[in-house]
Amino acid sequence: MNLKRPLFFFSFLQIEIMHEAARYIDQLQNNLVCHIRTHGYPEKMRKEVVAKDRVNNNNSNSGGGGGGFEDSDSIKKNLDSYIASSSKSWPK
């Protein structure tokens, strides 16, 4: 291996790897959203999402709570809030 390769070559490879990882994570998240839309939330998330929907329904008249069709943006927001709340309890 030639150790005198330019630094920008390695930086380019790192950027490409990060882009590929971001595409893979996005694909996994989209698959999870589709699974949630088809089968509902996993049991671990269901309690938190229902409680959040109750609070939102009490604060607005927009409806749409626990039942019915959810768009992918609201599912992604619920996933993000669940991850943020559950990551606080992870061991350090």
N, C-alpha and C positions, 0 to 999 in steps of 0.2 A: 504494500500500500504506500502510495506517495504521500508523505506527511506535509508536503509543501503545497497542497491544494489551497486555493484561495478561501478565505474565510466566508465570502459570500456564498460559495457553493454549499457549505455546511448549513448556513443560515437558510438558504433556499430549501434544502432538504427538511429542515425543522419546520419551516412554514408549510411545506407540502404535507408533512405528517400531521400537523395541527389541523389543516383544512380537511384532510381525510377523516381524522377523528371527529371533527365537528359534523361532517356529513353523516357519519355512522351514528353518532349520538342523536342527531335530528331524525334519522330513520327509525331508531329505536323508540324515540319519544312519539313519533307519528303512529307507529305500530301499537304502542301502549294506549294512545288516545282512541284509536279504532277499536281496540279490545274493550276499553271502558265504555265506549258508545254502544257496543254490541252486547256486552255481558254485565255492565254495571261496574261500580267501583269495587276494588278488593275489600274484604272485611275490615282490614286494618284501617283503611281510609274512610270507610262508610260513615262511621260515627262522627268523625271530624267534619266531613263534608255536609252531613245533615245538620249538625249544630251550626255551621257557618251559614247554611241556607236559611235556617230559622232566624238568625240574627239579621240577615239581609232582607228577608221578607217582612220582618217587623219594622225595618227602617225605610222601606219603600213599598210602593204599590205595584211594582213591576211584575210581581209574581214569578213564576218559573222555577221555584224551589226544587225540592228533591226529585220530583217525578218529571217525566217527559223528556223531550229532546234537549240536549245541551250542545252548544257549539264547541268547536275544538279549542277556542281561546279560553272559555271558562273552565274547561277540563284542564288545560295547561296551567291556568292560574291556581286551580285547586291542587294540582300536582306540585307546583312550585311552593305553595304555602305549606303543604304537608312535608315536603323535603326540608324546608327551612325549620319547621317546628320539631321535626324528628331528629334533625342533625344536632340540635342543642343537647339532646340526651345521649348522644354517642360518646363513648369513652375517648378521652384525649390521650 
